[in-house]
Amino acid sequence: MILIADSGSTKTNWCLVDERAGTSTAQCQTSGINPFYQDKMAILRLLKKEFTLSLSVPFSICFYGAGCSGDNARAIVYEPLKAYFKPVFLSVESDLMAAARSLCQQSEGIACILGTGSNSCYYDGKGIVSQIPSLGYILGDEGSGADIGRRLVSDILKKQFPADLAEKFFRTYNFTPEQIQEHVYKNPFPNRFLARFAAFVANNITEPAMHNLVRTGFNKFFTRNIMQYPQARYLPVNFTGSIAFFFKNILMEAAAANGLQTGIIARNPMDGLIHFHCL
């Protein structure tokens, strides 16, 4: 049995897979695990509190997570996973590797994540060959949920949107401007907090201001990231993540405007990961 984990900054999807049958036997969801925001003890507490699957047979764990791109970061996740589960085998890889394996399997391709954060790479069918750094929600994460939410909130507070949209926003979320700033600058996981507002954009996407907000973010994602891969000139660009999935039409518009061809657009990488690990 293989326990596959797909973890973003907001949530972690866990799937127990019978590798001989190539099917999922049980699933659960916990909060996100990200070594950039959590230490080993915090991750261990999260597992003890939220993980609900019963594991009674020898199993391996393939964990893919946001922030797991360096040895130190992977160790922060590896140790509490090893202590809690005691698996026969454990690997910790980045969420970008999850996207690449899920979307491209064993073929070369451009793999992208557009969820709470954003990321991309060129994958040669075996590993990640080149990657433009994500840089997080302050310096990067173009086109992500956190980026869309950050720009939405900033524009609303600076009165850049029509008054009726601003009033609708405050009726929907019941936050004061002061509370929003406190969440962003003082509370944990500001990227999660900002990404939640992407739902407001999706629910009001027929408004030109909302459409332009998303389109601008996607254009920046393509120009600052994807256009720097020479392979993007001839390979389709594949996506996983809730933002890519729910704003699919605008994403395809922006890609075409930048001379790019879109490939797979999946809500999450789990189905592709199950296929990859059961080959």
C-alpha positions as CSV (number, residue, x, y, z in Angstrom):
1,M,0.0,0.0,0.0
2,I,1.1,3.6,-0.7
3,L,-0.1,6.6,1.2
4,I,0.1,9.6,-1.2
5,A,-0.1,13.1,0.2
6,D,-0.6,16.2,-1.9
7,S,-0.1,19.2,0.4
8,G,-0.5,22.9,-0.4
9,S,-0.4,25.8,2.0
10,T,-4.2,25.5,2.6
11,K,-5.0,21.8,2.7
12,T,-3.4,18.3,2.4
13,N,-5.2,15.5,0.6
14,W,-4.2,12.0,1.7
15,C,-5.0,9.0,-0.4
16,L,-4.3,5.4,0.5
17,V,-3.7,3.4,-2.7
18,D,-3.6,-0.3,-3.5
19,E,-0.7,-0.2,-6.0
20,R,-1.5,-3.6,-7.5
21,A,-5.1,-2.6,-8.3
22,G,-4.2,1.0,-9.1
23,T,-7.1,2.3,-7.0
24,S,-7.7,4.4,-4.0
25,T,-9.0,2.6,-0.9
26,A,-9.4,5.5,1.5
27,Q,-9.0,9.3,1.6
28,C,-8.9,12.1,4.1
29,Q,-8.0,15.8,4.3
30,T,-6.1,17.8,6.8
31,S,-4.8,21.4,7.0
32,G,-1.9,22.3,4.8
33,I,1.7,21.4,5.8
34,N,4.3,23.9,4.7
35,P,7.8,24.0,6.3
36,F,8.1,27.7,5.5
37,Y,5.3,28.4,8.0
38,Q,5.4,25.4,10.4
39,D,8.1,23.7,12.5
40,K,8.4,19.9,13.2
41,M,6.4,20.1,16.4
42,A,3.5,22.0,14.7
43,I,3.4,19.4,11.9
44,L,3.3,16.6,14.4
45,R,0.5,18.2,16.4
46,L,-1.5,18.7,13.2
47,L,-1.1,15.0,12.3
48,K,-2.2,13.9,15.7
49,K,-5.2,16.2,15.7
50,E,-6.5,15.9,12.1
51,F,-5.3,12.7,10.4
52,T,-8.2,10.2,10.4
53,L,-7.3,7.2,8.3
54,S,-6.7,3.8,9.9
55,L,-3.5,2.3,8.7
56,S,-3.1,-1.4,9.7
57,V,-0.9,-2.8,7.0
58,P,2.8,-2.1,6.0
59,F,2.8,1.0,3.8
60,S,5.0,3.5,2.1
61,I,4.5,7.3,2.0
62,C,5.0,9.6,-0.9
63,F,4.6,13.1,0.4
64,Y,4.5,16.1,-2.0
65,G,4.3,19.5,-0.4
66,A,4.5,23.3,-0.9
67,G,7.8,24.6,0.5
68,C,9.5,21.2,0.3
69,S,12.1,22.3,-2.3
70,G,15.3,22.1,-0.2
71,D,17.0,19.6,2.1
72,N,16.4,21.6,5.2
73,A,12.7,22.1,4.3
74,R,12.2,18.5,3.5
75,A,13.8,17.5,6.8
76,I,11.3,19.6,8.7
77,V,8.5,17.5,7.1
78,Y,10.3,14.2,7.0
79,E,10.9,13.8,10.7
80,P,7.4,14.3,12.0
81,L,6.0,12.1,9.2
82,K,8.5,9.4,10.1
83,A,7.7,9.7,13.9
84,Y,4.0,9.6,13.4
85,F,3.5,7.0,10.7
86,K,6.6,4.8,11.0
87,P,6.3,3.8,7.3
88,V,8.4,1.2,5.7
89,F,9.5,3.8,3.1
90,L,9.1,7.6,3.1
91,S,9.9,10.2,0.5
92,V,9.3,14.0,0.7
93,E,9.2,15.9,-2.6
94,S,8.0,19.3,-3.6
95,D,4.5,20.1,-4.8
96,L,6.0,21.1,-8.1
97,M,7.3,17.5,-8.5
98,A,3.8,16.3,-7.8
99,A,2.4,18.6,-10.6
100,A,5.1,17.4,-13.0
101,R,4.6,13.7,-12.4
102,S,0.8,14.0,-12.4
103,L,0.5,16.2,-15.5
104,C,3.4,14.8,-17.6
105,Q,3.9,11.3,-16.2
106,Q,7.1,10.1,-18.0
107,S,7.1,12.6,-20.8
108,E,8.7,16.1,-21.1
109,G,6.5,19.1,-20.5
110,I,5.8,22.4,-18.8
111,A,4.0,21.9,-15.4
112,C,2.4,24.7,-13.5
113,I,0.6,25.1,-10.2
114,L,-2.0,27.8,-9.7
115,G,-3.6,27.4,-6.3
116,T,-3.0,29.3,-3.1
117,G,0.5,29.9,-4.5
118,S,1.9,29.5,-8.0
119,N,4.9,27.7,-9.4
120,S,6.2,26.2,-12.7
121,C,9.0,24.1,-14.2
122,Y,10.3,22.3,-17.2
123,Y,10.2,18.6,-16.6
124,D,12.1,16.2,-18.9
125,G,10.1,13.1,-18.0
126,K,12.4,12.1,-15.2
127,G,13.0,15.2,-13.1
128,I,12.7,19.0,-12.9
129,V,15.4,20.4,-15.2
130,S,14.7,24.1,-14.8
131,Q,12.5,26.3,-12.6
132,I,11.8,30.0,-12.3
133,P,11.5,30.6,-8.5
134,S,8.0,31.1,-7.1
135,L,9.2,33.7,-4.4
136,G,6.0,33.5,-2.4
137,Y,3.0,35.7,-2.1
138,I,4.9,39.0,-1.5
139,L,7.6,38.8,-4.2
140,G,6.0,36.4,-6.6
141,D,3.1,33.8,-6.8
142,E,1.8,35.7,-9.8
143,G,-1.8,34.6,-10.8
144,S,-2.3,32.5,-7.6
145,G,-5.2,32.7,-5.2
146,A,-3.0,34.7,-2.7
147,D,-2.0,37.1,-5.5
148,I,-5.6,37.6,-6.7
149,G,-6.8,38.1,-3.1
150,R,-4.0,40.5,-2.3
151,R,-4.6,42.7,-5.3
152,L,-8.4,42.6,-4.7
153,V,-8.1,43.7,-1.1
154,S,-5.6,46.4,-1.9
155,D,-7.7,47.8,-4.7
156,I,-10.9,47.8,-2.6
157,L,-9.2,49.5,0.4
158,K,-7.6,52.1,-2.0
159,K,-11.0,52.7,-3.6
160,Q,-10.0,51.5,-7.1
161,F,-13.1,49.4,-7.6
162,P,-16.7,50.5,-8.1
163,A,-18.4,51.4,-4.9
164,D,-21.1,48.7,-5.3
165,L,-18.5,46.0,-5.6
166,A,-16.7,47.2,-2.5
167,E,-19.9,47.3,-0.5
168,K,-20.7,43.8,-1.7
169,F,-17.3,42.6,-0.6
170,F,-17.7,44.0,3.0
171,R,-21.2,42.5,3.2
172,T,-19.9,39.1,2.2
173,Y,-16.9,38.9,4.6
174,N,-17.8,41.3,7.4
175,F,-14.2,42.4,7.9
176,T,-13.2,46.0,8.7
177,P,-10.1,47.4,6.9
178,E,-8.3,47.3,10.2
179,Q,-9.1,43.6,10.7
180,I,-7.9,42.8,7.2
181,Q,-4.6,44.5,7.8
182,E,-4.2,42.6,11.1
183,H,-4.7,39.3,9.4
184,V,-2.2,40.1,6.7
185,Y,0.6,41.6,8.9
186,K,0.2,40.0,12.3
187,N,-1.7,36.6,12.0
188,P,-0.3,33.3,10.8
189,F,-0.8,32.1,7.2
190,P,-1.5,35.5,5.5
191,N,-1.3,33.7,2.1
192,R,-4.2,31.4,3.1
193,F,-6.2,34.4,4.4
194,L,-5.7,36.4,1.1
195,A,-6.4,33.3,-1.1
196,R,-9.9,32.9,0.4
197,F,-11.0,36.1,-1.4
198,A,-10.5,34.5,-4.8
199,A,-14.0,33.0,-4.2
200,F,-15.4,36.5,-4.3
201,V,-13.7,37.2,-7.6
202,A,-15.1,33.9,-9.0
203,N,-18.6,34.7,-7.9
204,N,-18.5,38.1,-9.5
205,I,-16.4,37.3,-12.6
206,T,-18.9,38.8,-15.0
207,E,-17.9,42.2,-13.6
208,P,-15.2,43.7,-15.9
209,A,-13.1,44.7,-12.9
210,M,-13.0,41.1,-11.7
211,H,-12.2,39.7,-15.1
212,N,-9.4,42.2,-15.6
213,L,-8.0,41.4,-12.1
214,V,-7.6,37.7,-13.0
215,R,-6.4,38.3,-16.5
216,T,-3.7,40.6,-15.3
217,G,-2.5,38.1,-12.8
218,F,-2.3,35.3,-15.4
219,N,-0.5,37.6,-17.9
220,K,2.1,38.3,-15.3
221,F,2.4,34.6,-14.5
222,F,3.1,33.9,-18.2
223,T,5.5,36.8,-18.9
224,R,7.5,36.5,-15.6
225,N,7.6,32.7,-15.5
226,I,6.5,30.6,-18.5
227,M,8.0,32.7,-21.2
228,Q,11.5,32.1,-19.7
229,Y,11.3,28.4,-20.6
230,P,12.5,27.9,-24.2
231,Q,10.5,24.7,-24.4
232,A,7.3,26.6,-23.9
233,R,7.5,27.7,-27.5
234,Y,6.7,24.1,-28.7
235,L,5.3,22.2,-25.6
236,P,1.8,22.6,-24.2
237,V,1.6,24.3,-20.8
238,N,-0.1,22.1,-18.2
239,F,-1.8,23.2,-15.0
240,T,-3.0,21.9,-11.7
241,G,-4.7,23.8,-8.9
242,S,-8.1,25.3,-8.0
243,I,-7.3,28.7,-9.5
244,A,-6.3,27.2,-12.8
245,F,-9.4,25.0,-12.8
246,F,-12.1,27.5,-11.8
247,F,-10.7,30.3,-14.0
248,K,-9.9,28.0,-16.9
249,N,-11.5,30.1,-19.6
250,I,-9.5,33.3,-18.6
251,L,-6.4,31.2,-18.2
252,M,-6.7,29.9,-21.8
253,E,-7.4,33.4,-23.1
254,A,-4.3,34.7,-21.4
255,A,-2.2,31.8,-22.7
256,A,-3.4,32.3,-26.3
257,A,-2.6,36.0,-26.1
258,N,0.9,35.2,-25.1
259,G,1.3,32.7,-27.9
260,L,1.2,29.6,-25.7
261,Q,-0.7,26.4,-26.0
262,T,-2.5,25.0,-22.9
263,G,-2.6,21.3,-22.2
264,I,-4.1,19.5,-19.2
265,I,-5.9,21.7,-16.6
266,A,-6.7,19.6,-13.5
267,R,-8.2,20.7,-10.2
268,N,-5.6,18.7,-8.3
269,P,-2.8,16.2,-9.1
270,M,-4.0,13.2,-7.1
271,D,-5.5,11.1,-10.0
272,G,-2.3,11.6,-12.0
273,L,-0.1,10.7,-9.0
274,I,-2.0,7.5,-8.4
275,H,-1.4,6.6,-12.1
276,F,2.3,7.5,-11.9
277,H,2.9,5.5,-8.7
278,C,1.0,2.4,-10.0
279,L,2.7,2.1,-13.4
